[in-house]
Structure formats: structure tokens, C-alpha cells
Amino acid sequence: MGTLIYSMITSLDGYVADRDGNFGWAVPDEEVLETVNRDTAGVSTFLYGRTMYETMRVWETDPAIAGQSPRSADFARLWTRADKVVYSTTLPEVDTTRTRLERRFDPDEVRELKARAEGDLTVDGPTLAAHALRHRLVDEVRVLLCPVTVGGGQAMFPDSALDLRLRDLRRFGNGMVQLYFDVGTGTH
């Protein structure tokens, strides 16, 4: 059985993108990317909404992205070898390997994916993750916290209470901090 992980890079004030949709402040350096790769190595399936899929697909479709560094190339290999499920009512088709398109998020299907998984699964992007969190499908939350505030935008978490228990943290030389939380069964 796989663990479903919600993982995002966020500002100190809890946003994954600012009011204009920008997230240039969230680019990981090589030290951070090494940890992201280590965390991603156990992922067998990525669950995406349309926006996150369109952001991440460049790891397969744009060789220049993977060519930025050896760690970028490693991430591209990890991403390409994993299965991807994209939930979208508007995306006409997907164009990356090992990717399927679903028109609606079905919590029972995700439970079945978790039960059959040979590795971990991630749900990436706050809109899709909100569905998974509401249905109590998420087992772990990983927050890569950037030392910047943006004052508003796309929030990482939905407007609902979560019972999160800090399990671990890592500090990086660039000021970023990664927090690892287990998701409890209750709410605060």
C-alpha cells in the first residue's frame, strides 16, 4: 500500500503562487533539489490537476530544463518513469509518457490506487489536494518553505482544519526549510 503525500513549495505566508500567479521565488537550488530527488525516488504515481500538470510536464517535454544540472536530469528521470494521473474537465489530452487523463476526481479510485501502489503517490497542487484532504486520503504533508512572503495568492491549504503532526524538518543553506507532517485522524 502506498502513502499519499501532499507536497508543495510555499512562501512563509502559505502561498504557492502570488496574486499574479508567479512563483519564481520558489525555484530550488541544487542542495534543495537533491532532497527533492531523494523524496521523489519512492514515488510511483503523481496525481495532478491541469495547472500543475502543465507546469510539471516540461520535465519530459523540454530537454533544456533537465539539462540545467545533473540533479535536474535526475529529477526528470524520476518524473518520467513514474505514472501520472491528470484530473481535468478541460484538458483535451495529455502528451507525456505513463500519463492518463481522468475527467473527475473519484476518492474511491484514489483509495484503490493507494491500495495497489508499489510506491508512494503524491497529490500536487492546492486545488486537487483540497479534494484529497477533504476525503481524508492524504497521509503526509511536505512543505518546502521559502523565506519570502508574497501577501496573497493561491494558498497551499484549503479553508478547513487539519490535524498535522510534525515528524521531521530539514534546513538548507539558502534559508529554505522542509517540514514533514503526518496527517492525523482528527481536526484542531
Secondary structure, 3 states (H helix, E strand, C coil): CCCEEEEEEEECCCEEEECCCCCHHHCCCHHHHHHHHHHHCCEEEEEEEHHHHHHHCHHHHCHHHHCCCHHHHHHHHHHHHCEEEEECCCCCCCCCCCEEEECCCCHHHHHHHHHHCCCEEEEECHHHHHHHHHCCCCCEEEEEEECCCCCCEEECCCCCCCCEEEEEEEECCCCCEEEEEEECCCCC
